[in-house]
């Protein structure tokens, strides 16, 4: 059934929709970055598609590949019960793509989620702030080159192990904390 | 200008009716507030007691779920999934393992499917009991809360027997489930369900026709079906608006197509309808559970495929093949084929979706969870702007936002 969606997409947007495929029962296609709003509007408003429910927007960081990022949209129709996945390639140099929050309001928070964790900007988004991390946070945690360990205190940390203010920048030896005293055995 | 103000004052017949200087007040509800479950801060602008603007701010509970999962093996992700929706952990476990199994292209044994359904439906009742109890508590009905928590404790006793843990179950495995049901479990579960049904009906009698409860919930936090779909609502919150969408019916997974159950649908989309959906779904879940307990077949509960499943211990210690398979799974993780899938189940609050990408190795390349609570929370400002501040509390209760899954 959902094959019909892919066929209709390719027929309607022969230049913008590429390489439709089915894998493990999931229908998916690659969409050109500039055409995502147009394709989204078609999928939502066409009665044969009727994809009123945007399930999620997320991104994947394929570090080392030519267009580094990929934004993934999952859509479903509540009347026809078909689903489709749209994949949009986004290069690192121009990490920006058009926002679909004008089509589905739920995209507002999902695009903030992608901006926060992957650092991709959405042109035309009404309120592009970080969703989880503090606004002053440096870096975007789900990028593959973001370090797994490390601290980025938002309040000044004291230089001693402290339950409230955190363990401080470096773990220190007993000698540094109590110079000249032997540790108790 | 003083002269003009004097004139205006003079024109008023009654000085008590004089316009007082006023400006909108901005308050922070949360992040540490008893009615803000978990740690959500809502930045509210008030005109008198009317909400002019609301901006929920999340992230205080952000633990980097996706980042953590990308750096452990597929099996080691399971304990993290418990901590998403910690009120109904088995539903998360089932959703995650179904996604990995879809990517691997494997099918689990019949008995494992039934046990997953049984565990999931027990936890669905727990989740709804929590929501109903918390809603009653925050609207002043402490008695109903106690009944709900007693019922939840009884069910958690069964969950503890089944999985070994009350809250963070980590029960499923890729290819099946961790262990079979203990002896006599189904009989005890039937007794528990009977008692839980009594408690549930007691809550029903306390709340559903309660004048105070109705006044607080009827007509507050209203959202139309069209807006709810646009905001990405799923689950009971969407069905309360009259959209009969349930993944268990629309796209049956596991063995849900073998049970006879109904999808309750509301009509107004207000707080009371969302509460009523939960009450009715608990009845339907009990119906599913009783059918599953009758139909459950005997047989293995996990696949006998050592590429995905740990070999039995006698094989590990008694044969070189078993030892190597054990070593490979522990050290390298289950080798999931290259590709990406989106798998979805009906969790207690809506569609729980998993977008998993594998590069063919033992660790997820990417693991995205579509938590049902996030889109619903994003629609909160739409539901409460223009209503009174006091209406925020039942609205926030009835959408049943779980901090663990929304803030990941």
Interface residues (C-beta under 8 A of the other chain):
Chain A: X23 X24 X25 X26 X52 X53 X54 X55 X56 X58 X60 X61 X72 X74 X78 X81 X83 X85 X104 X105 X106 X108 X109 X110 X113 X117 X130 X131 X132 X133 X134 X141 X142 X146 X148
Chain B: X58 X59 X62 X64 X66 X67 X70 X71 X102 X103 X105 X227 X229 X230 X231 X232 X234 X243 X245 X250 X251 X339 X340 X341 X342 X344 X351 X353 X355 X357 X365 X366 X368 X370 X374 X375 X377 X378 X379 X382 X407 X408
